[in-house]
Amino acid sequence: MEIEVEYKYIFGPVPSRRLGLSLGIDLVPFKTCTLDCIYCECGSTNNLTNIRKEFVPTDEVISELNHYLNQNPKLDYLTFSGSGEPTLHTSIGIIIKFIKNKYPKYPIALLTNSTLLYQKKLREEILDIDLILPSLDAVSENIFKKINRPCNKIKNNKIINGLIKFSKIFKGKIWLEIFFVPGINDTGTELKKIKSVLKKINPDIVQLNSLDRPGTENWIKKCDYKKMQEISNYLKPIKTEIIAKYNKNNSFIKINNDTENQIIAVIKRRPCTIEDIIKMTGLSNEQIDIIIKKLLKNKKICIINQDRGIFYRLV
């Protein structure tokens, strides 16, 4: 009889709009981050810091990965992501080396806000990943502060210089994301600055994003597709794409048999619609509806109404 395991530091697999079927690796406690972005789907940052340390036990993360990956699951990526900034963890390089040595068949991705890439030590620690997805929402310091609300020791020029230095030594792919907030970082003046910096970073692709899930501040609106297309055209000849909804049709392998805990683990890190949860679990709408009603009744999750539909977030 198989013993059920409840994972603390890995979650999913999650249907990602950019990475397909992705197993998440969460290296920091909930909302431990260098930024407090106004659009963050995880809510406000409650531990705003730029101090790196071993936030969660490295050996336990490795143990969970070993247990799960030993089952030979079908995955597109192992992704350092979750509810905070993964590069704050001082042993991210050790975990990367473990995966590369024991499970080299799985590509590794890193979702990062780029804030710590100015540190040479960190740049060296993450060189072996296959794909980095850094973000850069502004060039002007005042706009950076308005959108990203950084820890007071973080300056945008250091972030940009770190990205440029890393891009010169990194052998993998760089998919740089820009999150557009209408009326703030989509002006002609700021776009001109962004384009100039992108030429220096020279990413493989620039991914243009806007509100898809509920953000921290409820006044934020989605940048309409026409405007996103205008931005894409302006940035030419830089290669860009507008991030689309996840549309890959897969039957997902569950982390364990406790589907309720699996759903909670993902909703804890990002709000989800019923459609998101169906894609994640492979269960029917009726089955998910039963679980959602139970979680709502027990006040474990709550409802948030958004343009894309009804989202569920952990209470």
C-alpha positions in Angstrom: 0.0 0.0 0.0 1.4 3.4 -1.1 1.9 5.8 1.8 0.4 9.2 1.0 2.9 12.1 1.3 1.9 15.7 1.8 4.5 18.0 0.3 5.3 21.3 1.9 7.8 22.8 -0.6 6.7 21.5 -4.0 3.3 22.0 -5.5 1.3 21.1 -8.6 1.9 20.2 -11.3 0.3 23.5 -12.3 -0.9 24.4 -15.8 1.2 27.4 -16.7 0.5 29.9 -19.4 4.2 30.0 -20.2 5.7 26.7 -19.1 3.1 24.1 -19.8 2.9 21.4 -17.1 5.1 22.8 -14.3 6.0 21.4 -10.9 6.5 24.3 -8.5 9.3 24.5 -6.0 8.6 27.1 -3.3 11.7 28.1 -1.3 10.4 31.0 0.9 7.5 31.4 3.3 4.3 32.9 2.0 4.9 36.5 0.7 8.6 36.8 1.5 9.8 39.0 -1.2 12.1 41.9 -2.2 9.1 43.7 -3.8 5.5 44.4 -2.9 4.1 44.7 -6.5 0.7 46.3 -6.9 -0.4 43.5 -9.3 0.8 40.5 -7.4 -1.7 37.6 -7.5 -0.5 36.4 -4.1 -1.5 39.6 -2.3 0.6 42.0 -0.2 4.1 41.2 0.9 4.2 40.6 4.6 8.0 40.1 4.8 9.7 42.7 2.6 13.4 41.9 2.6 16.5 41.7 0.5 18.5 39.5 3.0 19.2 36.1 1.6 19.1 33.1 4.0 17.9 29.5 4.2 14.3 30.2 4.6 13.2 26.6 4.4 15.3 23.4 5.0 17.3 22.6 1.9 17.5 18.9 2.8 13.7 18.7 3.1 13.2 20.4 -0.3 15.6 17.9 -1.9 13.9 15.0 -0.1 10.5 16.0 -1.5 11.9 16.4 -5.0 13.6 13.0 -4.8 10.4 11.3 -3.6 8.3 12.9 -6.3 10.7 12.7 -9.3 11.6 9.1 -8.5 8.0 8.3 -9.8 9.1 9.5 -13.2 6.2 12.0 -13.7 5.5 13.7 -17.0 6.5 17.3 -16.7 7.5 20.2 -18.9 9.5 22.1 -16.3 10.6 22.1 -12.7 10.0 25.7 -11.7 11.3 27.8 -8.8 8.3 29.9 -8.1 5.5 30.2 -5.6 4.5 32.9 -3.2 7.8 34.9 -2.9 11.2 35.6 -4.5 13.0 32.2 -4.8 16.5 33.7 -5.1 16.3 34.9 -1.5 17.1 31.3 -0.5 20.8 30.9 -0.1 20.8 27.2 -1.2 19.0 27.5 -4.5 22.3 26.6 -6.2 22.6 23.4 -4.2 19.1 22.4 -5.2 19.8 23.1 -8.9 22.9 20.9 -8.8 20.9 18.1 -7.1 18.3 18.1 -9.9 20.9 18.4 -12.7 22.9 15.5 -11.3 20.1 13.1 -10.4 17.2 14.1 -12.7 18.8 15.7 -15.7 15.8 14.9 -18.0 13.8 17.7 -16.4 14.4 21.2 -17.6 14.7 23.8 -14.8 13.0 27.2 -14.9 13.4 30.1 -12.5 10.7 32.8 -12.1 12.4 35.8 -10.5 11.8 39.5 -10.1 15.5 40.1 -11.0 16.2 42.2 -7.9 19.1 40.2 -6.6 20.9 39.5 -9.9 23.3 42.3 -9.2 25.0 39.9 -6.8 27.8 38.0 -8.5 27.5 35.0 -6.2 23.8 34.5 -7.1 24.5 34.9 -10.8 27.0 32.0 -10.5 24.6 29.9 -8.4 21.9 29.9 -11.1 24.0 29.5 -14.2 23.0 25.8 -14.7 19.3 26.4 -15.0 17.8 26.0 -18.5 15.4 28.9 -18.5 15.2 32.1 -16.5 12.0 34.2 -16.6 13.1 37.6 -15.1 10.8 40.6 -14.8 11.4 44.2 -15.5 8.4 46.4 -15.4 10.0 49.8 -15.6 13.3 51.7 -16.2 12.4 55.0 -14.5 13.0 54.8 -10.7 9.8 56.6 -9.8 7.7 54.2 -12.0 9.5 51.2 -10.6 8.7 52.3 -7.1 5.0 52.9 -8.0 4.5 49.5 -9.5 6.9 47.3 -7.7 7.2 49.0 -4.2 10.7 47.6 -3.4 12.5 47.0 -0.2 14.1 50.4 0.4 17.6 49.1 -0.3 16.8 48.1 -3.8 17.4 50.4 -6.7 16.3 49.8 -10.3 19.6 50.7 -11.9 21.2 47.9 -9.9 18.5 45.5 -11.1 19.1 46.5 -14.8 22.9 46.2 -14.5 22.5 42.8 -12.9 20.3 41.6 -15.8 22.8 42.9 -18.4 25.7 41.2 -16.6 23.8 37.9 -16.2 22.7 37.8 -19.9 26.3 38.0 -21.0 27.3 34.8 -19.2 24.1 32.8 -19.2 24.0 29.9 -21.8 20.3 29.1 -21.3 17.2 30.9 -22.5 15.9 34.3 -21.1 12.3 35.1 -21.4 11.9 38.5 -19.9 8.5 39.5 -18.7 7.1 43.1 -18.6 3.8 43.5 -16.7 1.9 46.5 -18.1 -0.4 48.7 -15.9 -2.4 51.1 -18.0 -1.4 54.7 -17.6 1.7 54.0 -15.6 4.4 52.1 -17.6 2.8 52.1 -21.0 3.5 55.7 -21.9 5.7 56.7 -24.9 8.5 58.0 -22.7 8.8 54.9 -20.6 8.4 52.5 -23.5 11.4 54.3 -25.2 13.5 53.7 -22.1 12.4 50.1 -21.8 13.3 49.4 -25.5 16.7 50.9 -25.0 17.4 48.6 -22.0 16.0 45.5 -23.7 18.6 45.9 -26.5 21.3 45.7 -23.8 19.9 42.7 -22.1 19.1 41.0 -25.4 16.6 38.3 -24.1 15.5 35.5 -26.3 12.0 36.8 -26.1 10.1 39.6 -24.3 6.8 38.5 -22.9 4.2 41.1 -22.5 1.8 40.5 -19.6 -1.2 42.3 -18.0 -3.8 41.5 -15.3 -5.2 38.0 -15.5 -5.8 37.1 -11.9 -6.8 39.4 -9.0 -3.9 41.7 -8.0 -2.9 43.2 -4.7 -4.6 46.6 -5.5 -8.2 46.3 -6.8 -7.9 49.5 -8.9 -5.6 47.9 -11.4 -7.1 47.2 -14.8 -6.1 44.9 -17.6 -4.2 46.4 -20.5 -6.4 45.7 -23.5 -5.2 43.5 -26.4 -5.1 46.4 -28.9 -2.7 48.4 -26.6 -0.6 45.3 -26.0 -0.3 44.8 -29.8 0.8 48.4 -30.2 3.5 47.9 -27.6 4.6 44.8 -29.3 4.9 46.6 -32.6 6.8 49.5 -31.1 9.4 47.2 -29.6 10.3 45.6 -32.9 12.8 44.2 -34.0 13.0 42.8 -30.5 11.1 39.5 -30.4 7.9 39.8 -28.3 4.9 37.8 -27.5 1.7 38.6 -25.6 1.2 36.0 -22.9 -1.9 33.9 -23.7 -4.0 31.6 -21.6 -2.8 28.1 -21.0 -4.3 25.9 -23.7 -2.3 22.6 -23.6 -4.6 19.6 -23.2 -2.9 17.2 -20.7 -4.0 14.7 -18.1 -2.2 15.9 -15.1 -0.5 13.6 -12.7 -1.4 14.5 -9.1 1.2 14.9 -6.4 -0.8 12.6 -4.1 -4.3 11.1 -3.7 -5.5 14.0 -1.5 -7.0 16.2 -4.2 -8.4 18.7 -1.7 -4.9 19.3 -0.2 -3.5 19.6 -3.7 -6.0 22.2 -4.6 -5.4 24.2 -1.4 -1.6 24.0 -2.1 -2.0 25.7 -5.4 -4.7 28.2 -4.4 -2.4 29.2 -1.5 0.1 30.4 -4.0 -2.1 31.8 -6.7 -5.9 32.5 -7.1 -7.5 30.0 -9.5 -10.7 29.6 -11.5 -12.7 26.4 -11.7 -11.2 26.0 -15.2 -7.7 26.3 -13.8 -8.4 23.7 -11.2 -9.9 21.3 -13.7 -6.8 21.6 -15.9 -4.5 21.1 -12.9 -6.3 17.9 -11.6 -7.9 16.4 -14.6 -11.2 16.0 -12.6 -14.6 16.9 -14.0 -16.4 20.1 -13.3 -18.9 18.3 -11.1 -16.1 16.7 -9.0 -14.4 20.0 -8.5 -17.6 21.7 -7.7 -18.2 19.4 -4.7 -14.7 20.1 -3.4 -15.0 23.8 -3.9 -18.3 24.0 -2.0 -16.8 22.0 0.9 -13.8 24.4 1.1 -16.1 27.4 0.9 -18.4 26.0 3.6 -15.4 25.3 5.9 -14.1 28.9 5.2 -10.8 27.7 3.8 -11.1 29.6 0.6 -13.0 32.7 -0.5 -14.4 34.1 -3.8 -13.0 37.0 -5.8 -14.9 38.3 -8.8 -12.6 39.3 -11.7 -13.2 40.2 -15.4 -12.0 36.7 -16.4 -14.4 35.1 -14.0 -14.7 33.9 -10.4 -11.4 33.2 -8.7 -10.9 31.3 -5.5 -8.2 32.4 -3.0 -7.1 31.0 0.3 -8.6 32.7 3.3 
